[in-house]
Amino acid sequence: MILKPLCTIINLMRLIITLLLLIPSLSWGLTFKDGKQVDGSSSTSTISKNGQSGKSYKTINWGNTEEHGSDSKKKWSQDVKNEFTRITNFSHRFELRAKDCGGDDCSRGSYEGEFGRTEAGLHFSSSDQHIGEHGENWYAWSFYLDNSELKTFTDEHLFSLGQFKQMYTDEIKKTYLHCETAKDDFAGVTFMFKYKPNHDGLGVSREYCNEKGLYKINSKKNVVIDKSDLFNKWHDIILHVKWGEDGFMKLFVNGDLQYTEKGYISSQVFLSKKNKYGSPTFRYGVYSNNVPKKYSGKLVAFYDGLARAKKCTDQKFSTLLNELGYDCDNLGDKDGFVINVQPRCLNCKLEASNYASLASDKNFEDGKYKIEWYWIELNNDGEIVKNVNLGFDEAIVKDSKLTFTKFSTINDIRKKNREKIDFQAKDGLIMIEGNLDLASTDTEKVNMVGPSKKDEDGNYYVEGFWSDDEKIGILFKPLK
């Protein structure tokens, strides 16, 4: 009579223990897509199905990702087992907290943690002759940025959120010494998404260096996702690129064409020791620099659906796009806005043959001139917001050459830099090169090109970029 109740109690305890053991597995079996719970298998079976393990993310035709050597390597830095997903069973989660750094990044800047990253890379090439991307390819990935703890994000603090990085940039720098200037040097950023507090949103940054000079595009002026729409939602990236010196790039954001470029896209550097070509490879995650000491937040980013294909219509790639809600035949400009820009050369030598389309049918007249210097500031739309007369000098132009006869005091452009400008007036053009200051101790080369055509007041005018949002203008007023 005593044994039966005791057996009942023991069986009840076994049932409770079994249920407790089942609860975690039941909860782990939940999958989230677009941030919402959907039906799905357990994490164990999904890892086995997709080959996901550790911190490596398995892509479509792009190989498995590798952790960057300078990753901060915190326990929270990277994770591919989470179930917050856009389209597949797993996303790749990155978390970068204030002062996180690893490897060489920790020694950069004025204090440890001013530079830091948690990144993964894709270095699997589809060709035995290349290390990196080459030829014509299609790429896709989705990302989600959680800014709920992005505290004290101010000043020049920058986040990089995916880039194609040129491999073996040292080989290019050895060949072209002009890859470094007073203010900029070549880092191999073939394509990068950047975001800063003073940006209107996520922008595209680019650079390359060749025999002519160092070319750059600034992300501040090339915003493809507005900051009001950037955070706490999934964004789908589709990139169509023909790599090389005569290629193109088309960037689609959420199915809409946002950015195009044609011409020199990337270098293909032959590496004699490896008997291969070095070209760009893809990195993604969260990279940060110029972090203010007072910064105390963190940024969490999720990436999903990474894929590469030779053609958009390749089965796995087109299937992925269809699941995202797009179609290869219907990709295009949806909103009537497309950024179509060419990188600006920071130090190219001016050649009249490159500007024949600007030439006037009249040449610059010899004589005495008052030279007025102007400082021009532009907003993000390229509109003039400031045009300041800095001062004037006097000079004589004879046989298309300029000689200064009088210098005035101008604080913003040093005399020694004004008198060293290279002035040419020929073939219907005015061309000026010079390292000009604009109140900066780091002078930068300015190239100015314009037609040798008088305005309605009988003056000549030419201008050129000093920085991405600043110009220097020169007005030539004839003196009697």
PyMOL commands that set and color helices and strands:
alter all, ss='L'
color gray80, all
select helices_A, chain A and resi 3-28+43-50+103-107+169-175+177-179+219-221+227-230+315-324+328-330+352-358+415-418
alter helices_A, ss='H'
color red, helices_A
select strands_A, chain A and resi 31-33+36-38+66-67+78-79+84-85+92-97+116-122+130-131+136-146+158-166+189-195+201-209+214-217+223-226+234-242+247-253+256-263+269-271+276-278+280-289+298-309+339-340+344-345+367-378+384-398+401-407+422-426+429-436+444-451+460-467+470-478
alter strands_A, ss='S'
color yellow, strands_A
deselect
rebuild
show_as cartoon
